[in-house]
Amino acid sequence: MGSPLEKNVVTLNDGNAIPTVGLGVFKVPPADTQQAVSAALRAGYRHIDTAAAYRNERETGRAVAESDVPRDQLYVVTKLANPDHGYDSTLAAFDASMDRLGLDYLDLYLIHWPQPALGKFVDTFKAFSHLRDQGRIRSIGVSNFEPEHLTVLVDAIGVVPAVNQIELHPRFTQAELREVHAQRGIATEAWAPLGRGALLNHPAITAVAEGRGRTPAQVLIRWHIQLGNIVIPKSVDPNRIASNFDVFDFELSANEMASISSLDDGSRLGPNPRTFSFTGR
């Protein structure tokens, strides 16, 4: 197996390894997705994160199929769309995602949002467990789950998710939830890791970047890595995609880490998982 999966990985609670840095394709138009994923694979990425709700699984799969990177060196992630919660509907939705991706197995499948008012995430995760037992998924996890959702899930079926993908950036560091993850052995994965670009011009970030001779994005991604997070920055620009992956040859000091973490003011950019629900298409 190639070096990208032999180093710079996080080992999950099921023994599988996930590359620390991946390409996220949230809000990447389908017309731009294949070239972005292809650029990432050429730059050395081996972890690609999509979702049924992004409507670009087909283009993601096409880039994977046309790449010369062997499938066993790739780590492909997708997520169950919110309207598809429930045991049988999850199984059908998974088949549809796999058809679009053109894959025989999936490395990681996530429940995109808990939708607690719907009350179906336990049955949904039972279907995930069944698919994993069938060998169709290597690892199963969740996204946007709060501590109480994790407790309900684990207490109900005794299966601990491998990953919880959550909004996480210096202005929203999620220290309490990360501690829950550490206690349960759940890996933390950050979406909106750059604060949706809003942090790239922050003086605290640019000061570190200038001192290091790095880009602000590289500094932010490095901050995540040193916190122990898996991180999936998004870009469609090949040069920026490559730059965002060039983060494994430097380390931030304790003072630099603390300076960046001190930006936390509880600013959430996305919906609140405790109340968010979406059942339309």
VOBA-1610 file (N, C-alpha, C; in pm, whole numbers, padded with zeros to 5 digits, always signed):
BEGIN
Met+00085-00119+00000Met+00000+00000+00000Met+00088+00123+00000Gly+00045+00227-00069Gly+00126+00347-00083Gly+00137+00426+00045Ser+00236+00512+00048Ser+00267+00586+00170Ser+00154+00672+00223Pro+00064+00730+00138Pro-00040+00816+00198Pro-00127+00745+00301Leu-00141+00613+00290Leu-00219+00542+00390Leu-00131+00475+00496Glu-00001+00491+00486Glu+00088+00433+00586Glu+00132+00534+00690Lys+00115+00663+00660Lys+00149+00768+00755Lys+00046+00878+00743Asn+00049+00969+00837Asn-00046+01079+00837Asn-00190+01028+00834Val-00217+00932+00922Val-00349+00874+00933Val-00394+00876+01078Val-00524+00861+01096Val-00583+00838+01228Val-00638+00697+01228Thr-00602+00619+01329Thr-00655+00484+01342Thr-00788+00489+01417Leu-00892+00435+01356Leu-01026+00440+01411Leu-01048+00329+01512Asn-01159+00336+01584Asn-01187+00238+01690Asn-01217+00098+01635Asp-01232+00085+01504Asp-01253-00047+01443Asp-01124-00101+01381Gly-01013-00027+01400Gly-00884-00071+01349Gly-00849-00020+01211Asn-00946+00037+01141Asn-00918+00093+01009Asn-00850+00229+01022Ala-00775+00266+00920Ala-00702+00393+00922Ala-00762+00488+00819Ile-00782+00614+00860Ile-00834+00716+00771Ile-00728+00824+00752Pro-00701+00864+00629Pro-00603+00971+00607Pro-00646+01100+00676Thr-00551+01167+00740Thr-00581+01284+00822Thr-00639+01399+00742Val-00590+01420+00620Val-00637+01530+00536Val-00706+01473+00413Gly-00828+01519+00389Gly-00903+01479+00271Gly-00956+01600+00198Leu-01010+01577+00080Leu-01078+01683+00005Leu-01227+01673+00029Gly-01287+01783+00076Gly-01431+01789+00088Gly-01491+01854-00035Val-01607+01806-00078Val-01669+01860-00199Val-01808+01919-00170Phe-01829+01964-00047Phe-01953+02034-00012Phe-01967+02160-00098Lys-02083+02175-00159Lys-02114+02290-00244Lys-02022+02304-00365Val-01953+02198-00403Val-01880+02199-00529Val-01979+02159-00638Pro-02002+02244-00737Pro-02098+02209-00842Pro-02058+02079-00911Pro-02155+01998-00950Pro-02121+01873-01020Pro-02027+01895-01138Ala-02043+02005-01210Ala-01959+02031-01326Ala-01813+02052-01289Asp-01786+02089-01165Asp-01648+02114-01120Asp-01591+02000-01036Thr-01675+01905-00999Thr-01633+01805-00900Thr-01528+01710-00953Gln-01546+01659-01073Gln-01452+01560-01123Gln-01312+01617-01134Gln-01301+01740-01186Gln-01166+01797-01201Gln-01105+01828-01065Ala-01187+01868-00967Ala-01134+01897-00834Ala-01082+01770-00768Val-01161+01663-00776Val-01118+01536-00715Val-00995+01482-00787Ser-00994+01491-00918Ser-00877+01444-00994Ser-00753+01523-00956Ala-00767+01655-00939Ala-00653+01737-00897Ala-00604+01696-00760Ala-00697+01667-00671Ala-00659+01624-00536Ala-00583+01492-00539Leu-00630+01398-00618Leu-00562+01269-00625Leu-00422+01284-00684Arg-00408+01372-00781Arg-00274+01397-00838Arg-00183+01462-00736Ala-00239+01543-00647Ala-00159+01613-00546Ala-00120+01524-00429Gly-00177+01405-00422Gly-00141+01312-00315Gly-00252+01280-00218Tyr-00364+01347-00227Tyr-00479+01312-00142Tyr-00520+01168-00171Arg-00563+01101-00066Arg-00621+00968-00083Arg-00757+00956-00012His-00805+01065+00039His-00930+01070+00116His-01022+01172+00049Ile-01139+01127+00003Ile-01236+01213-00063Ile-01368+01202+00012Asp-01427+01318+00046Asp-01550+01322+00126Asp-01662+01388+00047Thr-01768+01312+00019Thr-01885+01363-00049Thr-02009+01327+00032Ala-02127+01346-00027Ala-02253+01315+00041Ala-02363+01308-00064Ala-02465+01228-00035Ala-02579+01223-00126Ala-02640+01361-00146Ala-02645+01439-00039Ala-02706+01572-00045Ala-02626+01670-00130Tyr-02499+01642-00154Tyr-02417+01733-00235Tyr-02447+01719-00384Arg-02509+01610-00422Arg-02546+01582-00561Arg-02425+01578-00655Asn-02313+01533-00602Asn-02194+01519-00686Asn-02123+01385-00664Glu-02197+01287-00613Glu-02138+01154-00595Glu-02096+01094-00729Arg-02178+01111-00831Arg-02147+01050-00961Arg-02014+01103-01016Glu-01995+01234-01006Glu-01873+01296-01057Glu-01752+01259-00971Thr-01776+01246-00840Thr-01669+01199-00751Thr-01625+01059-00792Gly-01722+00972-00813Gly-01692+00835-00852Gly-01620+00826-00986Arg-01658+00916-01077Arg-01593+00916-01207Arg-01445+00951-01195Ala-01414+01049-01110Ala-01274+01085-01089Ala-01196+00969-01027Val-01259+00901-00933Val-01194+00785-00871Val-01169+00676-00974Ala-01268+00651-01058Ala-01257+00544-01158Ala-01148+00575-01260Glu-01132+00702-01295Glu-01036+00738-01399Glu-00896+00762-01343Ser-00881+00761-01212Ser-00750+00779-01151Ser-00668+00651-01164Asp-00537+00669-01168Asp-00450+00550-01170Asp-00411+00505-01030Val-00472+00566-00927Val-00446+00524-00789Val-00527+00397-00761Pro-00464+00291-00714Pro-00537+00168-00685Pro-00648+00193-00582Arg-00758+00123-00598Arg-00873+00144-00509Arg-00837+00121-00363Asp-00750+00025-00334Asp-00721-00005-00193Asp-00633+00102-00129Gln-00588+00200-00209Gln-00513+00312-00154Gln-00600+00437-00141Leu-00727+00425-00173Leu-00819+00537-00165Leu-00914+00521-00047Tyr-00959+00634+00006Tyr-01054+00634+00117Tyr-01170+00724+00077Val-01284+00662+00047Val-01400+00735-00004Val-01510+00735+00102Val-01564+00854+00125Val-01666+00875+00226Val-01789+00937+00161Thr-01908+00888+00198Thr-02029+00958+00163Thr-02124+00953+00282Lys-02237+01024+00268Lys-02329+01042+00381Lys-02471+01019+00337Leu-02549+00966+00431Leu-02692+00942+00407Leu-02767+01074+00407Ala-02850+01096+00307Ala-02930+01219+00300Ala-03038+01218+00409Asn-03073+01335+00455Asn-03168+01348+00566Asn-03304+01283+00541Pro-03361+01288+00421Pro-03493+01226+00402Pro-03490+01073+00407Asp-03371+01013+00408Asp-03360+00868+00396Asp-03340+00795+00528His-03359+00863+00641His-03351+00795+00770His-03452+00682+00778Gly-03416+00579+00856Gly-03500+00461+00871Gly-03426+00340+00817Tyr-03459+00222+00867Tyr-03381+00102+00834Tyr-03387+00069+00685Asp-03506+00044+00633Asp-03518+00003+00492Asp-03478+00114+00396Ser-03516+00237+00429Ser-03483+00347+00339Ser-03332+00372+00337Thr-03264+00345+00448Thr-03118+00358+00451Thr-03054+00256+00357Leu-03101+00133+00361Leu-03044+00030+00273Leu-03061+00069+00127Ala-03178+00121+00092Ala-03204+00163-00046Ala-03118+00283-00084Ala-03105+00377+00009Ala-03025+00497-00019Ala-02878+00461-00037Phe-02830+00366+00042Phe-02691+00324+00028Phe-02668+00264-00110Asp-02758+00177-00155Asp-02745+00119-00288Asp-02740+00227-00395Ala-02824+00330-00379Ala-02827+00438-00478Ala-02696+00515-00478Ser-02641+00543-00360Ser-02513+00612-00352Ser-02403+00529-00416Met-02402+00401-00390Met-02297+00316-00446Met-02308+00307-00597Asp-02432+00307-00649Asp-02449+00309-00795Asp-02392+00438-00853Arg-02419+00551-00787Arg-02367+00678-00837Arg-02214+00683-00827Leu-02160+00632-00717Leu-02015+00633-00698Leu-01944+00529-00786Gly-02016+00424-00822Gly-01957+00318-00902Gly-01857+00234-00825Leu-01882+00216-00694Leu-01789+00143-00608Leu-01848+00010-00562Asp-01759-00084-00531Asp-01801-00213-00477Asp-01813-00209-00325Tyr-01737-00124-00262Tyr-01745-00107-00117Tyr-01716+00039-00085Leu-01756+00080+00035Leu-01735+00217+00080Leu-01645+00214+00202Asp-01556+00310+00213Asp-01465+00313+00328Asp-01532+00366+00454Leu-01619+00466+00440Leu-01685+00523+00557Leu-01820+00580+00514Tyr-01925+00543+00590Tyr-02060+00594+00566Tyr-02104+00668+00691Leu-02159+00788+00672Leu-02198+00872+00784Leu-02346+00906+00777Ile-02412+00912+00893Ile-02544+00975+00903Ile-02518+01125+00897His-02575+01193+00800His-02538+01333+00776His-02581+01424+00891Trp-02703+01409+00939Trp-02754+01488+01052Trp-02840+01396+01140Pro-02839+01417+01272Pro-02915+01327+01360Pro-03066+01345+01349Gln-03111+01466+01320Gln-03255+01494+01312Gln-03330+01432+01430Pro-03298+01472+01552Pro-03356+01406+01670Pro-03508+01411+01674Ala-03568+01515+01620Ala-03715+01523+01621Ala-03778+01413+01537Leu-03704+01364+01439Leu-03754+01256+01354Leu-03749+01122+01427Gly-03649+01106+01514Gly-03641+00988+01599Gly-03604+00859+01527Lys-03528+00869+01419Lys-03498+00749+01342Lys-03349+00716+01333Phe-03264+00793+01400Phe-03121+00770+01376Phe-03072+00637+01433Val-03141+00583+01534Val-03101+00451+01586Val-03128+00343+01482Asp-03249+00342+01425Asp-03280+00244+01321Asp-03188+00262+01200Thr-03156+00386+01169Thr-03065+00414+01058Thr-02929+00353+01083Phe-02879+00368+01205Phe-02745+00315+01235Phe-02747+00162+01244Lys-02862+00104+01278Lys-02873-00042+01272Lys-02853-00089+01128Ala-02907-00015+01033Ala-02887-00050+00892Ala-02740-00034+00854Phe-02676+00071+00905Phe-02532+00089+00882Phe-02455-00033+00932Ser-02488-00078+01053Ser-02419-00193+01111Ser-02439-00318+01025His-02559-00334+00974His-02587-00448+00886His-02500-00442+00760Leu-02491-00324+00701Leu-02410-00308+00580Leu-02262-00333+00608Arg-02217-00290+00725Arg-02078-00318+00763Arg-02057-00468+00780Asp-02152-00534+00845Asp-02140-00679+00865Asp-02137-00755+00732Gln-02202-00698+00632Gln-02202-00759+00498Gln-02071-00732+00423Gly-01986-00646+00478Gly-01861-00613+00411Gly-01874-00505+00306Arg-01989-00439+00301Arg-02009-00335+00199Arg-01956-00199+00244Ile-01936-00183+00375Ile-01877-00062+00432Ile-01766-00106+00527Arg-01653-00037+00523Arg-01544-00069+00615Arg-01569-00009+00754Ser-01612+00118+00757Ser-01634+00187+00885Ser-01765+00264+00879Ile-01829+00278+00995Ile-01956+00350+01002Ile-01947+00460+01107Gly-02007+00573+01077Gly-01999+00685+01169Gly-02117+00779+01154Val-02102+00896+01213Val-02209+00994+01216Val-02151+01132+01186Ser-02240+01227+01169Ser-02199+01365+01146Ser-02297+01456+01219Asn-02242+01557+01283Asn-02324+01657+01352Asn-02399+01602+01473Phe-02351+01495+01533Phe-02414+01440+01652Phe-02361+01513+01776Glu-02453+01549+01864Glu-02419+01608+01993Glu-02402+01496+02097Pro-02347+01528+02214Pro-02324+01421+02313Pro-02447+01338+02346Glu-02564+01402+02359Glu-02684+01326+02394Glu-02726+01232+02281His-02701+01271+02157His-02734+01182+02045His-02642+01059+02047Leu-02515+01081+02076Leu-02421+00970+02084Leu-02460+00873+02196Thr-02503+00928+02309Thr-02544+00844+02422Thr-02664+00758+02385Val-02764+00818+02323Val-02883+00742+02281Val-02843+00630+02185Leu-02759+00663+02090Leu-02719+00566+01988Leu-02643+00449+02049Val-02541+00479+02127Val-02457+00373+02184Val-02537+00289+02284Asp-02619+00354+02365Asp-02699+00280+02462Asp-02800+00188+02394Ala-02852+00230+02277Ala-02956+00153+02210Ala-02902+00029+02141Ile-02786+00040+02077Ile-02740-00074+01997Ile-02598-00120+02031Gly-02531-00049+02121Gly-02400-00094+02166Gly-02290-00082+02064Val-02312-00002+01961Val-02210+00019+01858Val-02164+00164+01866Val-02034+00184+01883Val-01978+00318+01892Val-01938+00364+01752Pro-01986+00478+01705Pro-01944+00527+01573Pro-01793+00543+01567Ala-01737+00519+01449Ala-01593+00536+01432Ala-01555+00682+01424Val-01644+00763+01368Val-01616+00904+01339Val-01740+00986+01371Asn-01719+01108+01420Asn-01825+01209+01421Asn-01771+01331+01347Gln-01829+01362+01233Gln-01785+01477+01153Gln-01869+01597+01195Ile-01804+01701+01244Ile-01873+01814+01305Ile-01815+01946+01257Glu-01894+02052+01269Glu-01839+02184+01244Glu-01732+02213+01348Leu-01613+02252+01302Leu-01502+02274+01394Leu-01399+02363+01327His-01370+02475+01391His-01270+02570+01343His-01230+02656+01462Pro-01129+02741+01449Pro-01081+02815+01567Pro-01186+02900+01639Arg-01289+02944+01571Arg-01393+03021+01638Arg-01501+02931+01699Phe-01488+02801+01677Phe-01585+02704+01730Phe-01512+02573+01750Thr-01436+02566+01860Thr-01340+02456+01877Thr-01401+02328+01931Gln-01525+02334+01980Gln-01596+02213+02022Gln-01518+02132+02126Ala-01459+02199+02223Ala-01376+02130+02322Ala-01456+02026+02399Glu-01577+02058+02440Glu-01658+01963+02517Glu-01692+01839+02435Leu-01731+01858+02311Leu-01766+01744+02227Leu-01642+01661+02193Arg-01530+01728+02171Arg-01406+01653+02145Arg-01366+01569+02265Glu-01393+01618+02384Glu-01363+01539+02504Glu-01454+01417+02512Val-01580+01433+02477Val-01672+01318+02472Val-01620+01216+02371His-01578+01263+02257His-01521+01173+02156His-01401+01096+02212Ala-01313+01168+02281Ala-01194+01103+02336Ala-01233+00994+02436Gln-01333+01022+02517Gln-01377+00924+02617Gln-01438+00800+02552Arg-01504+00819+02441Arg-01573+00708+02374Arg-01489+00642+02264Gly-01375+00700+02231Gly-01292+00645+02125Gly-01343+00677+01986Ile-01410+00791+01972Ile-01463+00835+01844Ile-01366+00937+01783Ala-01332+00921+01658Ala-01244+01017+01592Ala-01324+01143+01557Thr-01261+01258+01574Thr-01321+01386+01541Thr-01279+01429+01401Glu-01378+01457+01317Glu-01351+01508+01182Glu-01415+01645+01169Ala-01341+01741+01114Ala-01385+01880+01109Ala-01437+01917+00972Trp-01562+01966+00969Trp-01608+02033+00848Trp-01606+02184+00871Ala-01603+02260+00762Ala-01578+02405+00769Ala-01449+02432+00847Pro-01341+02358+00818Pro-01219+02370+00899Pro-01151+02506+00888Leu-01179+02577+00779Leu-01120+02710+00760Leu-01220+02819+00794Gly-01328+02782+00864Gly-01431+02880+00895Gly-01497+02935+00770Arg-01510+02846+00668Arg-01566+02886+00538Arg-01493+03007+00481Gly-01363+03009+00503Gly-01278+03113+00447Gly-01269+03240+00528Ala-01356+03254+00628Ala-01362+03379+00703Ala-01239+03401+00790Leu-01166+03293+00821Leu-01050+03306+00909Leu-00919+03330+00834Leu-00924+03323+00703Leu-00800+03331+00626Leu-00733+03468+00635Asn-00812+03570+00667Asn-00757+03705+00679Asn-00752+03753+00823His-00777+03663+00918His-00775+03704+01058His-00630+03735+01099Pro-00608+03846+01168Pro-00470+03884+01203Pro-00394+03777+01282Ala-00462+03704+01370Ala-00393+03600+01447Ala-00345+03487+01357Ile-00419+03460+01251Ile-00381+03353+01159Ile-00274+03403+01063Thr-00293+03522+01008Thr-00195+03573+00912Thr-00060+03600+00978Ala-00061+03636+01107Ala+00066+03658+01176Ala+00146+03528+01185Val+00079+03419+01219Val+00148+03290+01225Val+00194+03248+01086Ala+00107+03267+00987Ala+00141+03228+00851Ala+00263+03303+00800Glu+00267+03434+00825Glu+00382+03513+00780Glu+00510+03471+00851Gly+00498+03442+00979Gly+00615+03400+01054Gly+00668+03265+01010Arg+00579+03181+00959Arg+00616+03046+00917Arg+00647+03037+00768Gly+00613+03141+00693Gly+00628+03133+00549Gly+00529+03037+00488Arg+00411+03032+00548Arg+00305+02941+00504Arg+00179+03020+00471Thr+00084+02954+00406Thr-00043+03021+00380Thr-00130+03013+00505Pro-00225+03105+00520Pro-00317+03095+00633Pro-00392+02961+00634Ala-00430+02912+00517Ala-00500+02783+00513Ala-00412+02671+00566Gln-00284+02671+00529Gln-00192+02568+00579Gln-00181+02575+00731Val-00176+02694+00786Val-00168+02710+00931Val-00293+02654+00998Leu-00410+02685+00942Leu-00534+02636+01001Leu-00544+02484+00992Ile-00505+02428+00880Ile-00510+02283+00864Ile-00412+02217+00961Arg-00294+02279+00977Arg-00195+02224+01071Arg-00247+02231+01214Trp-00318+02338+01249Trp-00380+02349+01383Trp-00473+02232+01407His-00555+02199+01308His-00646+02085+01321His-00568+01955+01343Ile-00468+01933+01261Ile-00392+01808+01270Ile-00332+01792+01409Gln-00276+01901+01462Gln-00212+01892+01594Gln-00312+01879+01707Leu-00438+01918+01683Leu-00543+01889+01781Leu-00586+01743+01776Gly-00549+01674+01669Gly-00589+01535+01651Gly-00708+01518+01560Asn-00749+01625+01493Asn-00865+01619+01405Asn-00831+01564+01268Ile-00928+01498+01208Ile-00929+01471+01065Ile-00988+01596+01000Val-00937+01635+00884Val-00977+01763+00829Val-01001+01751+00678Ile-01108+01816+00628Ile-01146+01802+00487Ile-01167+01939+00423Pro-01059+02017+00402Pro-01075+02147+00337Pro-01127+02132+00195Lys-01203+02232+00153Lys-01263+02232+00019Lys-01195+02336-00069Ser-01174+02301-00195Ser-01131+02396-00296Ser-01155+02333-00432Val-01169+02417-00533Val-01176+02367-00670Val-01054+02414-00750Asp-00968+02492-00687Asp-00848+02544-00753Asp-00734+02444-00735Pro-00678+02390-00843Pro-00574+02287-00830Pro-00454+02331-00747Asn-00412+02458-00762Asn-00298+02505-00685Asn-00329+02511-00536Arg-00451+02558-00503Arg-00489+02566-00362Arg-00510+02426-00304Ile-00567+02337-00385Ile-00583+02199-00340Ile-00448+02139-00303Ala-00349+02159-00388Ala-00215+02105-00361Ala-00154+02172-00238Ser-00170+02304-00228Ser-00114+02377-00114Ser-00174+02329+00018Asn-00304+02304+00018Asn-00371+02260+00141Asn-00323+02124+00189Phe-00264+02047+00100Phe-00213+01914+00137Phe-00068+01920+00182Asp-00002+02031+00160Asp+00141+02045+00190Asp+00159+02095+00334Val+00118+02011+00428Val+00112+02053+00569Val+00180+01955+00664Phe+00255+01862+00609Phe+00310+01756+00694Phe+00458+01775+00727Asp+00516+01888+00687Asp+00659+01908+00709Asp+00688+02026+00803Phe+00588+02067+00882Phe+00613+02171+00982Phe+00518+02150+01099Glu+00551+02209+01213Glu+00465+02200+01331Glu+00449+02339+01392Leu+00331+02365+01443Leu+00306+02488+01516Leu+00355+02472+01659Ser+00402+02581+01717Ser+00447+02578+01857Ser+00325+02576+01950Ala+00350+02547+02076Ala+00242+02549+02175Ala+00180+02688+02183Asn+00263+02791+02175Asn+00210+02928+02180Asn+00125+02961+02058Glu+00169+02914+01941Glu+00090+02937+01819Glu-00043+02863+01825Met-00039+02740+01874Met-00163+02663+01889Met-00258+02735+01985Ala-00205+02783+02097Ala-00289+02850+02196Ala-00346+02980+02141Ser-00266+03053+02064Ser-00312+03178+02005Ser-00429+03155+01912Ile-00420+03050+01832Ile-00528+03019+01738Ile-00652+02970+01813Ser-00631+02883+01910Ser-00744+02831+01988Ser-00816+02940+02066Ser-00745+03046+02100Ser-00805+03154+02179Ser-00908+03233+02100Leu-00918+03207+01970Leu-01017+03277+01888Leu-01158+03224+01911Asp-01170+03115+01984Asp-01301+03051+02006Asp-01397+03148+02075Asp-01505+03181+02007Asp-01609+03264+02067Asp-01747+03200+02053Gly-01748+03069+02021Gly-01874+02998+02011Gly-01952+03026+01885Ser-01887+03080+01783Ser-01956+03118+01660Ser-01980+02995+01572Arg-02105+02950+01569Arg-02143+02838+01483Arg-02184+02893+01347Leu-02132+02837+01239Leu-02164+02882+01104Leu-02282+02807+01044Gly-02296+02680+01081Gly-02402+02597+01025Gly-02520+02583+01120Pro-02616+02498+01085Pro-02733+02477+01170Pro-02698+02412+01302Asn-02788+02428+01399Asn-02773+02362+01529Asn-02826+02219+01517Pro-02742+02118+01539Pro-02787+01979+01523Pro-02901+01939+01616Arg-02918+02012+01725Arg-03025+01977+01819Arg-03163+02011+01764Thr-03167+02104+01669Thr-03296+02150+01616Thr-03309+02131+01465Phe-03198+02110+01395Phe-03205+02105+01248Phe-03272+01978+01202Ser-03366+01994+01108Ser-03432+01881+01045Ser-03469+01919+00903Phe-03446+01828+00812Phe-03480+01854+00673Phe-03529+01723+00613Thr-03652+01724+00565Thr-03709+01601+00509Thr-03746+01614+00363Gly-03723+01731+00304Gly-03753+01750+00162Gly-03638+01705+00075Arg-03653+01725-00052Arg-03549+01689-00148Arg-03488+01814-00209
//
